[in-house]
Amino acid sequence: MVTRRAFHVWLRNFAVYRSYYKPSLVGNLGEPLLYLFAMGFGIGAYITDIKGMRYMEFIAPGLIVTSSMYSAVFECTFGSYTRMTIQRTYESIISTPVSLQDLVAGEILWGMTKSVISAAVMIFIMTLFGLYTPSVSIVGIMVTVAFTGLVFAGGAMCFSALAPSYEFFNYFFTLFIAPMFFLSGVFFPLDPFPPAVQWLSLAMPATHSVNLIRHFFHGGDGNGLLMAALFLVTATAVFGVLAERLVRRRIIV
């Protein structure tokens, strides 16, 4: 449950973020923008049409998801782990009236906020390049981005609570984030893949986020959108509860 005290944790992180937001944005947006231009203009020069649209138009919604995903996971892995162990910020916070549940909720909310910031900048850039025309669909896009941020922030918090060192995050990024980056439909449709791979993709939150945002971007068939939305909402709740329990086990002896 998100309480007023959770927002105090959010405000604490926001106050710190204001001192380094420029390099943070460069780090979060650099790779998705590189993929947008390198693959959009590079591979796009050879792929003239995919699903009835230009290749750059096809990958644009997925790159919003990857930007959102990476912003949340970097914040709630390296950032949260540092606050939890090296700086011992968590111990200081829970010595106040802020409960551990408030602390975890505030951290996840902050990870979601970083996702929204990154996605908003990406959408602005895409608008400048004519890849998106502002409309009421922006509401659906940003709601999807917010839930994407919540899901990945919650999942990253779980790994932070289990991590014995920074090197542990190599497992997280290699075994979970990298497969989602390539097998969630960002760069190519998943239809040609074997059924087993397609089913695996459906177990990945990023796949559902890509489907939702691509629909809000380009319209078209709405089949599967309700399932995608329910998946993200359920994953948000599951990871949120699990993160709170794992962090409690980690810092309260």
Secondary structure as a PSIPRED ss2 file (coil, helix, strand):
# PSIPRED VFORMAT (PSIPRED V4.0)

   1 M C   1.000  0.000  0.000
   2 V C   1.000  0.000  0.000
   3 T C   1.000  0.000  0.000
   4 R H   0.000  1.000  0.000
   5 R H   0.000  1.000  0.000
   6 A H   0.000  1.000  0.000
   7 F H   0.000  1.000  0.000
   8 H H   0.000  1.000  0.000
   9 V H   0.000  1.000  0.000
  10 W H   0.000  1.000  0.000
  11 L H   0.000  1.000  0.000
  12 R H   0.000  1.000  0.000
  13 N H   0.000  1.000  0.000
  14 F H   0.000  1.000  0.000
  15 A H   0.000  1.000  0.000
  16 V H   0.000  1.000  0.000
  17 Y H   0.000  1.000  0.000
  18 R C   1.000  0.000  0.000
  19 S C   1.000  0.000  0.000
  20 Y C   1.000  0.000  0.000
  21 Y H   0.000  1.000  0.000
  22 K H   0.000  1.000  0.000
  23 P H   0.000  1.000  0.000
  24 S H   0.000  1.000  0.000
  25 L H   0.000  1.000  0.000
  26 V H   0.000  1.000  0.000
  27 G H   0.000  1.000  0.000
  28 N H   0.000  1.000  0.000
  29 L H   0.000  1.000  0.000
  30 G H   0.000  1.000  0.000
  31 E H   0.000  1.000  0.000
  32 P H   0.000  1.000  0.000
  33 L H   0.000  1.000  0.000
  34 L H   0.000  1.000  0.000
  35 Y H   0.000  1.000  0.000
  36 L H   0.000  1.000  0.000
  37 F H   0.000  1.000  0.000
  38 A H   0.000  1.000  0.000
  39 M H   0.000  1.000  0.000
  40 G H   0.000  1.000  0.000
  41 F H   0.000  1.000  0.000
  42 G H   0.000  1.000  0.000
  43 I H   0.000  1.000  0.000
  44 G H   0.000  1.000  0.000
  45 A H   0.000  1.000  0.000
  46 Y C   1.000  0.000  0.000
  47 I C   1.000  0.000  0.000
  48 T C   1.000  0.000  0.000
  49 D C   1.000  0.000  0.000
  50 I E   0.000  0.000  1.000
  51 K C   1.000  0.000  0.000
  52 G C   1.000  0.000  0.000
  53 M E   0.000  0.000  1.000
  54 R C   1.000  0.000  0.000
  55 Y H   0.000  1.000  0.000
  56 M H   0.000  1.000  0.000
  57 E H   0.000  1.000  0.000
  58 F H   0.000  1.000  0.000
  59 I H   0.000  1.000  0.000
  60 A H   0.000  1.000  0.000
  61 P H   0.000  1.000  0.000
  62 G H   0.000  1.000  0.000
  63 L H   0.000  1.000  0.000
  64 I H   0.000  1.000  0.000
  65 V H   0.000  1.000  0.000
  66 T H   0.000  1.000  0.000
  67 S H   0.000  1.000  0.000
  68 S H   0.000  1.000  0.000
  69 M H   0.000  1.000  0.000
  70 Y H   0.000  1.000  0.000
  71 S H   0.000  1.000  0.000
  72 A H   0.000  1.000  0.000
  73 V H   0.000  1.000  0.000
  74 F H   0.000  1.000  0.000
  75 E H   0.000  1.000  0.000
  76 C H   0.000  1.000  0.000
  77 T H   0.000  1.000  0.000
  78 F H   0.000  1.000  0.000
  79 G H   0.000  1.000  0.000
  80 S H   0.000  1.000  0.000
  81 Y H   0.000  1.000  0.000
  82 T H   0.000  1.000  0.000
  83 R H   0.000  1.000  0.000
  84 M H   0.000  1.000  0.000
  85 T H   0.000  1.000  0.000
  86 I H   0.000  1.000  0.000
  87 Q C   1.000  0.000  0.000
  88 R C   1.000  0.000  0.000
  89 T H   0.000  1.000  0.000
  90 Y H   0.000  1.000  0.000
  91 E H   0.000  1.000  0.000
  92 S H   0.000  1.000  0.000
  93 I H   0.000  1.000  0.000
  94 I H   0.000  1.000  0.000
  95 S C   1.000  0.000  0.000
  96 T C   1.000  0.000  0.000
  97 P C   1.000  0.000  0.000
  98 V C   1.000  0.000  0.000
  99 S C   1.000  0.000  0.000
 100 L H   0.000  1.000  0.000
 101 Q H   0.000  1.000  0.000
 102 D H   0.000  1.000  0.000
 103 L H   0.000  1.000  0.000
 104 V H   0.000  1.000  0.000
 105 A H   0.000  1.000  0.000
 106 G H   0.000  1.000  0.000
 107 E H   0.000  1.000  0.000
 108 I H   0.000  1.000  0.000
 109 L H   0.000  1.000  0.000
 110 W H   0.000  1.000  0.000
 111 G H   0.000  1.000  0.000
 112 M H   0.000  1.000  0.000
 113 T H   0.000  1.000  0.000
 114 K H   0.000  1.000  0.000
 115 S H   0.000  1.000  0.000
 116 V H   0.000  1.000  0.000
 117 I H   0.000  1.000  0.000
 118 S H   0.000  1.000  0.000
 119 A H   0.000  1.000  0.000
 120 A H   0.000  1.000  0.000
 121 V H   0.000  1.000  0.000
 122 M H   0.000  1.000  0.000
 123 I H   0.000  1.000  0.000
 124 F H   0.000  1.000  0.000
 125 I H   0.000  1.000  0.000
 126 M H   0.000  1.000  0.000
 127 T H   0.000  1.000  0.000
 128 L H   0.000  1.000  0.000
 129 F C   1.000  0.000  0.000
 130 G C   1.000  0.000  0.000
 131 L C   1.000  0.000  0.000
 132 Y C   1.000  0.000  0.000
 133 T C   1.000  0.000  0.000
 134 P C   1.000  0.000  0.000
 135 S C   1.000  0.000  0.000
 136 V C   1.000  0.000  0.000
 137 S H   0.000  1.000  0.000
 138 I H   0.000  1.000  0.000
 139 V H   0.000  1.000  0.000
 140 G H   0.000  1.000  0.000
 141 I H   0.000  1.000  0.000
 142 M H   0.000  1.000  0.000
 143 V H   0.000  1.000  0.000
 144 T H   0.000  1.000  0.000
 145 V H   0.000  1.000  0.000
 146 A H   0.000  1.000  0.000
 147 F H   0.000  1.000  0.000
 148 T H   0.000  1.000  0.000
 149 G H   0.000  1.000  0.000
 150 L H   0.000  1.000  0.000
 151 V H   0.000  1.000  0.000
 152 F H   0.000  1.000  0.000
 153 A H   0.000  1.000  0.000
 154 G H   0.000  1.000  0.000
 155 G H   0.000  1.000  0.000
 156 A H   0.000  1.000  0.000
 157 M H   0.000  1.000  0.000
 158 C H   0.000  1.000  0.000
 159 F H   0.000  1.000  0.000
 160 S H   0.000  1.000  0.000
 161 A H   0.000  1.000  0.000
 162 L H   0.000  1.000  0.000
 163 A C   1.000  0.000  0.000
 164 P C   1.000  0.000  0.000
 165 S C   1.000  0.000  0.000
 166 Y H   0.000  1.000  0.000
 167 E H   0.000  1.000  0.000
 168 F H   0.000  1.000  0.000
 169 F H   0.000  1.000  0.000
 170 N H   0.000  1.000  0.000
 171 Y H   0.000  1.000  0.000
 172 F H   0.000  1.000  0.000
 173 F H   0.000  1.000  0.000
 174 T H   0.000  1.000  0.000
 175 L H   0.000  1.000  0.000
 176 F H   0.000  1.000  0.000
 177 I H   0.000  1.000  0.000
 178 A H   0.000  1.000  0.000
 179 P H   0.000  1.000  0.000
 180 M H   0.000  1.000  0.000
 181 F H   0.000  1.000  0.000
 182 F H   0.000  1.000  0.000
 183 L H   0.000  1.000  0.000
 184 S C   1.000  0.000  0.000
 185 G C   1.000  0.000  0.000
 186 V C   1.000  0.000  0.000
 187 F C   1.000  0.000  0.000
 188 F C   1.000  0.000  0.000
 189 P C   1.000  0.000  0.000
 190 L C   1.000  0.000  0.000
 191 D C   1.000  0.000  0.000
 192 P C   1.000  0.000  0.000
 193 F C   1.000  0.000  0.000
 194 P C   1.000  0.000  0.000
 195 P H   0.000  1.000  0.000
 196 A H   0.000  1.000  0.000
 197 V H   0.000  1.000  0.000
 198 Q H   0.000  1.000  0.000
 199 W H   0.000  1.000  0.000
 200 L H   0.000  1.000  0.000
 201 S H   0.000  1.000  0.000
 202 L H   0.000  1.000  0.000
 203 A C   1.000  0.000  0.000
 204 M C   1.000  0.000  0.000
 205 P H   0.000  1.000  0.000
 206 A H   0.000  1.000  0.000
 207 T H   0.000  1.000  0.000
 208 H H   0.000  1.000  0.000
 209 S H   0.000  1.000  0.000
 210 V H   0.000  1.000  0.000
 211 N H   0.000  1.000  0.000
 212 L H   0.000  1.000  0.000
 213 I H   0.000  1.000  0.000
 214 R H   0.000  1.000  0.000
 215 H H   0.000  1.000  0.000
 216 F H   0.000  1.000  0.000
 217 F H   0.000  1.000  0.000
 218 H H   0.000  1.000  0.000
 219 G C   1.000  0.000  0.000
 220 G C   1.000  0.000  0.000
 221 D C   1.000  0.000  0.000
 222 G C   1.000  0.000  0.000
 223 N C   1.000  0.000  0.000
 224 G C   1.000  0.000  0.000
 225 L H   0.000  1.000  0.000
 226 L H   0.000  1.000  0.000
 227 M H   0.000  1.000  0.000
 228 A H   0.000  1.000  0.000
 229 A H   0.000  1.000  0.000
 230 L H   0.000  1.000  0.000
 231 F H   0.000  1.000  0.000
 232 L H   0.000  1.000  0.000
 233 V H   0.000  1.000  0.000
 234 T H   0.000  1.000  0.000
 235 A H   0.000  1.000  0.000
 236 T H   0.000  1.000  0.000
 237 A H   0.000  1.000  0.000
 238 V H   0.000  1.000  0.000
 239 F H   0.000  1.000  0.000
 240 G H   0.000  1.000  0.000
 241 V H   0.000  1.000  0.000
 242 L H   0.000  1.000  0.000
 243 A H   0.000  1.000  0.000
 244 E H   0.000  1.000  0.000
 245 R H   0.000  1.000  0.000
 246 L H   0.000  1.000  0.000
 247 V H   0.000  1.000  0.000
 248 R H   0.000  1.000  0.000
 249 R H   0.000  1.000  0.000
 250 R H   0.000  1.000  0.000
 251 I H   0.000  1.000  0.000
 252 I C   1.000  0.000  0.000
 253 V C   1.000  0.000  0.000
